[in-house]
Amino acid sequence: MNSLSILYIGRNSGTSRHRALALGRLGHSVFHIDPYEFIPKWPAMGMWIWQTGALFLEGYVRRCVLAGIPQRDFDLVFVDGVELMGPALVQDLKRKYGTVVNYNIDDPFGKRDGRRWRLYLRAVPFYDLVVVLRDCNVPEAFAAGAKNVLRVRMSADEIAHAPRILKEEDHVRWNSQVAFVGTWMPERGPFLARLVELGVPLAIYGDRWHKAREFSVLRFHWRNAGLYDDDTYAKAIQCARVNLGLLSKGNRDLSTTRSFEIPSLEGVLCAERTSEHDELYRENHEAVFWDTPEECAQKCLQLLQDHDHRRNLAINGRNRCLQNHTTNEHVLARVLQEVERPLRAQVDAIDTDSRVSHGLKQSVFPSLASF
């Protein structure tokens, strides 16, 4: 397969970085620009971007991004989220490179994030493809003016979320009974406090838990701030006997990245029962689900007493995750196929002459049929 030259605009960290690296593993040449590196590291800057939608920053970011692009051709611009990019920059990129795609793992059409996605929503009509991760986002993106919308699953990464070979010191550092890895959110405090009340031996890793009204109870179970290093995150998941999958209610989630990363790492997923979780995994064979904190506590305590069941869940869950193709390389190949589809149709309509048609197809976008 011919390689694409991709200009990738997104954070050079977390799952955004994982996706950029996955595009490289698919055989493409990726030049990565992180717009957030241009933003001053002032204490209040993150809150300003969140609350105002990057007010007064649009022009500055536009100039910085354009200045950071090397003098070379790109076949495709792939934007990963980026609430800092407005319509002017998207149009600049379209004029210069042709095709601009946006993939957004968040819920920019919901109400949780206030004005954070102000610029993104203004830019939606100018993207050639808007990739969303929730069913409800599809009609919302079209209503916002999107030309083409693709709904995909969230995904684990083939490398970052591959099981590690653990050493004795890893078990000493990271062993836990029931772990939750994630940021504090208002609905999560009461839930985890109730689990503690019901006798669940809990370990919490994540930021902002001091904000929880229940922190007087949860502080004894909070072990560490956010785990942003791939190895420490993986080891915390693998060394936990059970891993909780909590949703973000404000983000209208029916599954989260943990729904894929935990099984990919051969962790035992114990998650809220939803229609998406039911589609992804067979209950009690590949994952465990619950509706209430009481049911969750009961399931956790039962799992802690059954090593063989936990081991089967871990193995079956990973196999199902791979079978579902909910990993970055498969999902991104699907995105590229969707980009190619209208371009291929345009080429076919230009000329039925086989020689001209073949030449145009090769020059406009290489075949992705091998995926």
Buried (B, 14 or more C-beta within 10 A) or exposed (E): EEEBBBBBBBBBEBBBBBBBBBBBBBEBBBBBBBBBEBBEEEEEBEEBBBBBBBEEBBEBBBEBBEEBBEEEEBBBBBBBBBBBBBBBBBEBBBEBBBBBBBBBBBBBBBEBBEBBBBBBBBBBBBBBBBBBBBEBBBEBBBEBBBBBBBBBBBBBBBBBBBBBEBEEEBEEEBBBBBBBBBBBBEEBBEBBBBBBEBEBBBBBBBBEBEEBEBBEBBEEBBBBEBBEEBEBBBBBBBBBBBBBBBBBEBBBBBBBBBBBBBBBBBBBBBBBBBEBBEEBBEEEEBBBBBEEBEBBBBBBBEBBEEEEBBEBBBEBBBEBBBEBEBBBBBBBBBBBBBBBBBBBEEBEEEEEEEEEBEEBBEEBBBEBEEE
